[in-house]
Amino acid sequence: CSSTTPITATMFPGDGIGPEIAESVKQVFTTAGVPINWEEHYVSTEIDPRTQSFLTWESLESVRRNKVGLKGPMATPIGKGHRSLNLTLRKELNLYANVRPCYSLPGYKTRYDDVNLITIRENTEGEYSGLEHQVVRGVVESLKIITRQASLRVAEYAFHYAKTHGRERVSAIHKANIMQKTDGLFLKCCREVAEKYPEITYEEVVIDNCCMMLVKNPALFDVLVMPNLYGDIISDLCAGLVGGLGLTPSCNIGEDGVALAEAVHGSAPDIAGKNLANPTALLLSGVMMLRHLKLNEQAEQIHSAIINTIAEGKYRTADLGGTSTTTEFTKAICDHL
Ligand code: NAD
């Protein structure tokens, strides 16, 4: 479709169903003529002392160099003395915002037909700062860290996203009535940024009320921005509104323009190696990556091919009530292209 100079992007196929769905992405991208060369990196079987995790230094360097990548699911190895893979990626690449678009897929019926929202989760601090300890026997303490710098950064990203994507409203989700200092600071930063974007409506919604509103009428929301833990929970809740984790893409935004797109689901060990996985979430994450690279034409083509294949209903994987294998579903998308 394009004669543009090829772009090099890092690919982490990941564990479990990862290599199967990564293969699907590669096939669909090739069929669509996407000018991308994949630099593939696998999770190592040994801990790299330079990263203290199963991710090698070379893998991280690849993302830093290419500034763009696609990540399949990674199983968290059990054991001590190493860092979680996702945590390593977030910290080392400073992936400060997790962006998840959540919209109703035409042709795939769920309880709601009109979901079209974006969750933006602060990805580096809050309750996930890893600061937990035992005070005395039977009493433990966990520290929630909120900083002005990280709150301003994610708020700025949310408003900029809203403005550049034709969105009208940003809702900051919080519990500042109870967590007055931490969530209070988060809100203060959101308000400061909101003032710079008078064309975007700004509102504040308490997290419990937000959950109630989301399940009652998700169309009430547009862009939601929130601290780490709330974002973790709300983004999965939103995935449930449109058909589950197999359909939900995401993209992690880092400083220096790094973008690492990833499916939100795990490695699905129960169906790994059986040609049963639904590649939609990773494919749609790939589409987010293409939009980030401004390869909008190919992004739209692939997006339509996925939507049309699902809407037609002839080829669907088991999680969507069908009987197709991963390869049959992938071939149907390629045929649409
Ligand atoms: P999971 O998402 O792997 O699986 C939950 C259920 O959803 C399973 O029944 C699975 O078969 C199904 N499922 C998930 N993705 C699917 C797809 N694309 N197509 C069809 N069905 C799909 O969650 P889990 O079982 O809790 O976790 C398994 C492993 O994945 C763990 O090691 C966990 O740490 C890891 N994990 C990684 C990430 C990540 O890399 N971002 C996220 C979540 C879990």
Residues whose N, C-alpha, C, O or C-beta is under 5 A from the ligand:
A	BS01	NAD	G72 P73 M74 A75 T76 G246 A263 V264 H265 G266 S267 A268 P269 D270 I271 L276 A277 N278 D319
